[in-house]
Amino acid sequence: MKSSDIFINMVRFVVLVFIQVLILNNINLAGFINPYLYIIFILLYPLDGNKGLLIFLSFLLGLSIDIFEDSGGVHAAACAFIAYIRPVILKYSFGVSYEYNNVKIKKADPMERFTYIASLVFMHHFIMFALEIFSFDHILLLLKSTLFSGIFSIVLIICTLLLFNKKVK
């Protein structure tokens, strides 16, 4: 990983934590729909980066959100899980391109990119809400929260990617 990638990821980490804590945690639609933009850090982490470092940074990212939200580690667990499972999802989403290390997420086919984003977002949300609710009595709330917060987060992530996508000639 180049030094410019390290700097970009450090800035991205800090900015996403502040945006999530100061703005997005205050959005609560219909009592159970919350956007979680900070996942974009894990999604955009360089493919050639250290995978152990990604898991550690993802845990720190989730822990940072947990500290501000006082949520007991659910974000840290969900982030560490999706960072761990990310290579499998990359292979599933991008296929042979990922195996030959020529995937550029920002330049990828829109359907492949959507599959990648949606898979990780729904896994993150399901684990996070399952740990937060932690009861089979509220399985409908778990599924409803996962589905609607996931859709809202996916739309927000895709809009953010489109907004900050550099035009390549």
C-alpha positions in Angstrom: 0.0 0.0 0.0 1.4 3.4 -1.0 1.8 6.3 1.5 -0.9 8.2 -0.3 -3.3 5.3 0.3 -2.4 5.2 4.0 -3.1 9.0 4.3 -6.4 8.7 2.4 -7.6 5.8 4.6 -6.6 7.7 7.8 -8.6 10.7 6.7 -11.5 8.5 5.5 -11.6 6.7 8.9 -11.8 9.9 11.0 -14.2 11.7 8.7 -16.6 8.7 8.6 -16.6 8.4 12.3 -17.5 12.0 12.8 -20.1 12.0 10.1 -21.7 8.9 11.6 -21.6 10.2 15.2 -22.5 13.8 14.6 -25.1 13.5 11.8 -26.2 10.0 10.9 -26.8 8.7 14.4 -29.4 11.4 14.8 -31.5 10.1 11.9 -34.1 7.7 13.0 -36.9 7.1 10.5 -40.1 5.3 11.7 -38.3 4.4 14.9 -36.0 1.7 13.4 -34.4 2.9 10.2 -30.8 4.3 10.6 -28.2 4.8 8.0 -24.7 3.5 8.6 -22.3 5.2 6.2 -19.1 4.3 8.1 -19.1 0.8 6.4 -17.8 2.5 3.3 -14.3 2.4 4.9 -14.3 -1.4 4.8 -15.8 -1.4 1.3 -13.2 0.9 -0.1 -10.1 -0.5 1.7 -7.5 -1.3 -0.9 -7.6 -4.8 -2.2 -3.9 -5.2 -2.0 -3.8 -4.0 1.6 -3.0 -6.1 4.6 -6.1 -8.2 5.4 -5.1 -8.5 9.1 -4.8 -4.8 9.3 -8.2 -4.4 7.7 -9.8 -6.6 10.4 -8.0 -4.6 13.1 -9.0 -1.2 11.7 -12.5 -2.4 11.1 -12.7 -3.4 14.7 -11.4 0.0 15.8 -13.9 1.7 13.5 -16.8 -0.2 15.0 -15.4 0.3 18.5 -15.2 4.1 17.8 -18.9 4.1 16.9 -19.8 1.9 19.9 -18.0 4.3 22.2 -20.0 7.3 21.0 -23.3 5.3 20.8 -22.8 3.4 24.0 -23.9 0.2 22.2 -21.8 -2.4 23.8 -19.6 -3.6 21.0 -22.2 -4.6 18.4 -20.7 -2.3 15.7 -17.2 -3.6 16.4 -18.3 -7.2 16.1 -20.3 -6.6 12.9 -17.4 -4.6 11.3 -14.8 -7.2 12.2 -17.0 -9.9 10.7 -17.5 -8.2 7.4 -13.8 -7.3 7.2 -13.1 -11.0 7.8 -15.6 -12.3 5.2 -14.8 -9.5 2.6 -12.4 -11.7 0.5 -15.2 -14.3 0.0 -17.7 -11.6 -1.0 -15.2 -10.0 -3.4 -14.6 -13.4 -5.0 -18.4 -14.0 -5.2 -19.1 -10.5 -6.6 -16.3 -10.0 -9.0 -15.3 -13.6 -9.8 -12.2 -14.2 -11.8 -11.3 -10.5 -11.9 -10.7 -10.5 -8.1 -8.6 -13.7 -8.4 -6.2 -11.9 -10.8 -6.2 -8.7 -8.7 -7.5 -6.4 -11.5 -10.7 -5.3 -9.8 -11.3 -1.5 -9.4 -14.4 -1.2 -7.3 -15.1 2.3 -8.5 -14.7 1.2 -12.1 -16.5 -2.2 -11.8 -19.7 -3.2 -13.5 -22.6 -1.6 -11.7 -24.3 -4.9 -11.0 -21.1 -6.4 -9.5 -20.5 -3.3 -7.4 -24.1 -3.4 -6.2 -23.8 -7.1 -5.3 -20.6 -6.4 -3.3 -22.0 -3.4 -1.5 -25.4 -5.0 -0.7 -23.9 -8.3 0.5 -21.6 -6.6 3.0 -24.2 -4.1 4.1 -26.9 -6.7 4.8 -24.4 -9.0 6.6 -23.2 -6.1 8.7 -26.7 -5.0 9.6 -28.0 -8.5 10.3 -25.2 -9.2 12.7 -25.4 -5.8 14.3 -29.1 -5.9 14.9 -29.0 -9.6 15.9 -26.5 -8.8 18.6 -28.4 -5.6 19.6 -31.9 -7.3 19.8 -30.5 -10.7 20.9 -33.9 -12.4 21.1 -35.9 -14.8 18.9 -39.1 -13.2 20.2 -38.3 -10.1 18.1 -37.2 -11.8 14.9 -39.6 -9.6 12.8 -38.0 -6.5 14.3 -34.6 -7.9 13.4 -35.5 -8.6 9.8 -37.4 -5.3 9.4 -34.5 -3.3 10.8 -32.0 -5.2 8.7 -34.0 -4.8 5.5 -34.9 -1.1 5.8 -31.8 0.2 7.4 -29.8 -1.9 4.9 -31.7 -0.4 1.9 -31.2 3.2 3.3 -27.5 2.5 3.9 -27.0 1.1 0.4 -28.6 4.1 -1.2 -26.5 6.4 0.9 -23.3 4.5 0.2 -24.0 4.4 -3.6 -24.8 8.2 -3.6 -21.6 8.9 -1.7 -19.6 6.8 -4.1 -21.2 8.6 -7.1 -20.7 12.0 -5.5 -17.0 11.5 -4.8 -16.1 9.4 -7.8 -13.3 11.0 -9.8 -14.1 11.1 -13.5 -11.6 8.9 -15.3 -10.9 9.7 -19.0 
